[in-house]
């Protein structure tokens, strides 16, 4: 067991302490978090396709299989997360930066983006991108209000795993990155 750092000893460490409500410090540390890049795709009730890039994604449970996506409420991503009953979460390969960039653009009509990138459709009609490491087809389980974000918990209905073993596209410190060599 490690000993906690006493507040008086913090001056001896290479950190600067900030209050929890310091938004700039929060964002600065969060930017250092390396995350896999996903594109969430779905169909609205009018049958139109939509999608958004998300790095705030994680697997929650294996039995039953549940995933979680976080999206800012006031963005198109947040609106889609709250309105689509079924969707896919595409785990992008490091060769798919252009897909991530296209679906990260705020307010842009994305119909053309679906025409630009090869994809198949899952049972619900959501896009599964060719070249992705794989995808989770999902249905909405629960929406959780989380401050300025909405957390979308989803039941996985089908898993698509690519036959090749490409590397994942990562995002950290405001830049796309590739997985490097293992440490150790």
N, C-alpha and C positions, 0 to 999 in steps of 0.2 A: 504494500500500500504506500502511495506517495503522500508526502506531507503537503497540505495546502499552502499556498503562498500567502503570508500575512500581508495585509495592506501596507504596512510600514516597509516591507521588503521589496515592494514593486519597483522602487527607484533603482534597485540593483539589477533589474531585468531589462531586456531590450524592447519593452512594450510601452505604449502610451495608453493610459486608461482614459476612457470616455464614458459619459453617461449613456444609458441605454437608449435614450430618446435623441441622441446625436445622429441625425439622419445621414450626414456625410460620412461619419465613421462607420456606421452600419453598412452603407453602400460600398465603402472602400474595402472592408473586410469581405463582404459578400462577393465582390468582383474577383477575389482571389480563390474562390471556390471553383474548382474545375468540374464541369458537368457535361454529360453526354447531350448531344443535340438531337432533338426529336422534332418531327412535324406531325401535328395532330390534324387529321382530316375528318370531315363529317358531311352529312347532308342535312339541310334544313327541311322543315315541313313542306316548303314549296319545291323540294327536290333539288335545289341548287347546292353545288358543292362549295365547301369553304375549308379553310385550313389556317394554321398558325404555327410558328416556330416556338418551341418551348424547351427550356433547359431545366425548368422546375418540374421534374418528373421523377417518380420513384415507384418501386414495387413495394407493396404494403404487406401482402399475405400470399402464401402459396396454397393454403387450404381454407377457404376457396381462394382462387387467384384474384387478387385485387390490386389495382394500380391507382396512383394519385397524380393529378396534374394541378398545378397552381397557375392562375392567370389573374392579371389585373382586372378588376371589375369593369372599369370604365373604357376598356379597349375592346376592339373587335374580337380579340381572343377571349376576353371575359364574357362577352355576349354569346359567342359560339359555345363556350363551355357551359353556359347556363341554358342554352336552347336546344342543343343537339342531344337526342336520346341515345344515339349510337355513333361511334366514331372509331378511328384507328389511331394508334400511336406508332409512328414510323421511327425506328432507331436508325439514324443516318450514318452512312459510312463516310470515311474521311475524303472520299471523292465526290461528295454531294453538297459541298459548300454552297453552290449556286441555288440549290433547292432551299436550303436554310435561309439564305439571304432573301430570296424571292418571297417566302412566306413570313419573313420578319418585318416586311415593310408595312407600316401602319396605314390603314385606310385605303390601301390599294385594292382594286378589284382583282380577285384572284382567279377568275375563270380562265384567263389566258395562261396562268401558271400551270393549271392542270393540263392544258394542251401542250405545254412546253416540255413536260417531263413524263417519261413513260411510266405507266402504272396499270395495275389491275384493280378490280373492285372486289371488296369482300361482300358477304351476304347482305349487309345493310347498304351497300353502294358507296362506302367510303373508300378512298384511294389508298392502295398499298404500293409504294414506289419501288420500281425495279432498281436494283442496286443497293437498296437499304439492307442493313444487317438483318432486319426482320421487322415485324410489327405485331402489336397486340390489337386485335379487334375487341371492342368493349361496348358495354351498355352502361348508362349512368346508374349508379347505385345511390349516391347521396351528394348533395352540395353542402358545403360548410362555409359559412361566413367567416372570413379571417382578415379583419381590418379592411385594407384597400384591395384585398385579393379574395378570390373565391377558390376554394379547394374542391376539386371534382374527384370524388372517389368512384371508381368504375369496376364492374365485374368483367373479367376477361372471358370472352366467348370463344376465341380462336387465337392460336399463336402461329405466326408465320416466321420461319427461320430460314435464312439464306443458306444455300449450299456451300458457298465459298466462305472463307474466313477473313474478311477485310477487317480493318481497324475502325473503331468508332471515331466519329467527328466529335471533338471536344470544344468547349468554349470556356475561356478563363481570362481574366484581366483584359476584357474588352476585345478579345481576338479569338479567331478560330484556331484550333491546334490539333495536332495528331498525337496519338498515343506514342510515347517514346519507349526506350528500353526499360525493362523491369529493373527495379532498384533492389540491390542486395545480392 
